[in-house]
Amino acid sequence: MTKEEDEREREREREREEREGILNDAQLYAHRYHWSGHGLAAFFSNQETSNTNG
């Protein structure tokens, strides 16, 4: 397999995983709310708060 073929295969794999919803919560949240900087900031702020509290 050439390098280009390998890269295309990895890209197809990523796209299939996204369609199937195989992403961790932070990635999924960021993808879903990429248009909302405020929502993303709130999410990461909440993550930091929960991490320091427990």
MODELLER restraints for C-alpha pairs under 7 A, 6 or more apart:
rsr = mdl.restraints
at = mdl.atoms
rsr.add(forms.Gaussian(group=physical.xy_distance, feature=features.Distance(at['CA:30:A'], at['CA:40:A']), mean=6.39, stdev=0.5))
rsr.add(forms.Gaussian(group=physical.xy_distance, feature=features.Distance(at['CA:33:A'], at['CA:39:A']), mean=6.76, stdev=0.5))
rsr.add(forms.Gaussian(group=physical.xy_distance, feature=features.Distance(at['CA:33:A'], at['CA:40:A']), mean=6.70, stdev=0.5))
